[in-house]
């Protein structure tokens, strides 16, 4: 009886596939890193509101109870009414 030994060269494509997969998953993570001296810029802030509020939001509690009706959407009205 002749024994056929499996050669090691069949395992190499699997190793290569794992290496390619690891590189494909690892490179995007590494490419997103920035240098150690990076400082995020501060977002611009306004000194004041661009316009005054039309109404006092705390004084109009009845409008807050039905805020979704401003969209005039019957489906939304039906969903909120459930």
N, C-alpha and C positions, 0 to 999 in steps of 0.2 A: 504494500500500500504506500502510495506516495502522498506525503503531506504537502499541502500548498501553504506556504507561509504568506500571510498578508504583508505587503510591504508598507513601509512607513510613509511612502510618498503620497498615499491617499489622505493622510491626516493633514498634509500641508495646505490644501485648499481651504479646509475649515479654519486653520490657524490664520491664514491670510484673510479670510472673510471676517474673523473676529477682530483682527488688527484694523482692517478698513472700517468696520463698524465703530470701533472705539475712537478712531481718528475722526470719523464723520460726526460723532456725537460730542467729542471733546473739543474740536477746533472752534465751533461757534461759541462755546462757553469761554474759551480763552480769548477769543477776539473781542469780547464785550468788556474786558477789563481795561481800566485806565491806569495811568501812572499813579504812584504813591503821593504825589504832590497836587493831585486834582482837587479843586475846591469848586463846589457847585455855585453858580452865580445866583445872587439874590433876585427874586422876581420883583418887577417894578410895582410900586404901590402908589395909589392915588392919595392926595392930601385930603380930598373930600369927595362926597358923592357927586356924580355928574348932574343929577337932578334930584329934587326933593321927592319924598314919598307922597303919593296921591292921597292916601288915607292912612290913618293910624292902624297898623295891623292888629294891635291888641284890642282896639275898640270895636272891631267888626267881627265878633265871634260867630254871628249867624252866617256870614259869608264863608267862613272857614268850615262850617259844618257841611256845606254843599259845594266845595271847591271844584269838584269834577264836572259840574253842570256848565261851567264856563267853556268847556270843550265842545258842547252841543253834539255829543256823540251818543246815539241811542244804545249802542252796544255797551259802552262804558256805563251808562246809566243803569242798564239792566244788570251788569256784573256787580256794580256797587250795591244795587238793591237786593242782591242775594243774601 
